[in-house]
Structure formats: C-alpha cells, structure tokens
Amino acid sequence: MMTWPAAAIALGHDIGHTPFGHAGERFLNDVYHARTGRFFAHNVQSVRVLDVTYGRNLALQTLDGVICHNGEFEQQVFETSSLAGFDEFDRGVEECWEKGGPAIAHLRPMTLEGCVVRVSDIIAYVGKDRQDAIRAGLCTEKSFDDGLGGAYNAWALGAFVADVVENSLGKPRIEMSEEGFAEMRRAKRENYEKIYGASEVNGDFSRGVSELFSLLYDHELEALRAGDEAAAIFRHHIEPLGRHLAPYGRTYDWKSDPDLAVVDFISSMTDDYFMATCSRLFPKARELFPRRGYFEGIRP
C-alpha cells in the first residue's frame, strides 16, 4: 500500500508537462528563455500549477517530491536533503526558474517517499518507452540488445523494483545494486540510441514542431496584449481558472506576467489540443499534422 505522501507526489509529478513530452518541454523552454531569460522545466511547472495557479493546500513534503521527481537524472543512491521549510523551498523554486538545468540537477527529495517516486519515474519509463516505440513502429522486437523486445517492460518493473527493495530495506536511503543500476543506465542509453534519437521528433518533424511552439507562443502573447477575450487563451484558460478560484476568494493574476500566463496555457495542452490549435492557426501545421480518422477504409 502506498503512503499518502508518495501517492500525492506520484499523482502530481507530471501535471506541468507539455505536449510532445520532453521534446515539447525543450521547445517551450527555448522560446520562453529567448523572450524572458528564464527557464521552463516541467517539474518546476508542476509545482507552480499545484501551489500557485490552483493554490492547493499541499504539504511541503509533497511539493518537494514533485519538484525533485525527475528520473532523467538517474542515481544509484538517493539520500534525502535537509530542506526544513517553505522559505528555503521557495528560494529553490525561484533558482530553478532563473538557472534552469544546473539548479534542477542538484535537487534532492527531503523524504524517502520522494526518493521512491524519483527512482520509480525512471523504472516506469525505461521499459514503457520501448514498448510504445515498438507499437508505434519506430523499432521492432529485435531492435534491442537484450533480446526481450517489448517484454523488457514487464521484466524491468519486476527486476528493478525487487532490486530497490532488497537494497534499501532497513536503510535511511533508497538504493540500487551496482548491477541493477548498470542495467538501468544501459537500457536508458539504448533507448536514446534506438528510440529517441531515431524518432521523428528529432528530425524534420522536430524542427517543424519547434517552430510551431514559437508561433503559438507569440500568437497567445499577442492575444493577451490585445485583450482579445474571444481568444482561446481567455476562453479555455483564464476564464475557467477564474471560475475555479472564485469560491476560494482568489484570482488568476495573468496581467502581472503575460509570458508566464502563456507558458501556463501551452504547458497545459494535450498533444491533440496543441495540434488542433496549430492546425487552425497556421497553414504549415496542417501539413505537419495530417488529419487522421480511426476508421479510414473500414466500418466502425
């Protein structure tokens, strides 16, 4: 049974993620940084959504676990930090906005529950990304060196979880064996070589989507500056947030930082919403995102 801090951290950890996953995160960071000098990261945005935008009454331990969850920074041993209060936490969040990756790379959870979610993040995606890539046709069952193909996901979940439990039991830290950690790093490296590096989000498609992030950012920023209340950023973002916050006597202060309001809106989009929006606004998007139906050539 999962303890409440671990469950809350796990439920909220990716709530600030962008459309198109880590590629979208990079694209949004590029345009936001070029215009403001600040940095966007999905884990920091998750904290903003929970703590600032929606103003949820969450414990420090939960917010700390959310911002520290990134499985992209793999470690063999996870030891807790000495974080003691909200003032220190808020300074750390601001440093992430100001410095980006270097500040995020040094984050450590203050609780063992946060450490569990962090190691679970990489355990969850290292096998699932392979499984998804095979289903999407980016590679085949025979593409991977271990010979397990898509079955690696089930193997990884069992093997890595058992490894973490066996090597952490009774210790004041979360730890993997040298062998388990080496295998995790090998699998992640192979994913980069055979999935992420070979997928369309790193080729011509990537350049097209990156340009759309920039175009959409400018479009939404202009809508805010013009006060165009018929625009989607008002109808689908600012107005619903206002209705949500009103019973609590709070408002969404988009006027003080319109760039951040645009970031809030774009990072909240699903892939489908992003594609639909761009296809409506920009002719080049209609070439990049051809409309596909579920039942072309067949009868539902």
Steps between C-alpha positions, in 0.01 A plus 500: 500500500641841400535759776316830454805718421622255235152476347456877494845554347439233236160646407632854463852451366430554127202733520713782355623300202477632145351354183753278321669395826864587550536628145217746564657595831820588315313699234302700756812565704680631190233754414434605861872543570555700179227744600553526877844362589330252735470123467206262471507147644200273543575407862522867602181574306328212683575675829371828359172339387442336837628770733442828314259468210244280675615579854457152641567458872784249463767400748858611449602136465260450210610810308865412562444148366335641188784736414764236577338214306699515176609151401711654224770545764564138589689413819595176669448640850231752598558676830266759646575869521490720809223726367326647804229743393300680233729803487795285396280304259370818334855626454588170334202524265599853398857385439367235260313767303813716492771238430318204346677166466799560732267585788262213425786249478590567864150442639461219756173395663459574869314172564550134421158508333633763261803282433271205423302704245821623340645153444153377400484766229790348308389143572160586353622652175814303414297195399172667403669730248643195326161331497334811358773542235446145376125553479555827314729332248810702591686174564430126518505223758849410374646850520634470855817336621343304789265312267193566715333749268179639647507241777783701656239725662353220709847369583624847599206570730555178691880497500566865584230523768636185667852639475401829666311325781781252570767768509301765691333295773600626843711787363443877530524534121371346177760299316560266207767235462793575273375236256144634501611858453738404218216320320266795543758737353568259213129473418454877514804555277367247249164678500677823407689329221215300351182689589543865589787567259327319215146627549337769295501751786876534445495554121312725259185449705683636804597821323144550385351446845764723660401781263133447585576539872657836420215611274235392750682672787504830308137459395378445857715784634353736242147390596574592862648836407200577279256392772327273247256324730368287213842335468556148628748610765215693663216256430689175573753615759449831681120488534481136623778569750314807623181298552695233686675744733205734569343288779833520686519879470798476262571616146740398223741790463597473133550873447811529716691248286339431161794286386448265793127491429581384146731234644222389734262463205732322257640262762146399597416387145469139393666391176160496326404848621837640391468343155140617460588854607802527271311347208229764543749786519792410275479349149836323538363306798235341279782345296689390810194354674284331235154424630452131563181319581469180698289324236653590165423219256301300751155508652476581875 
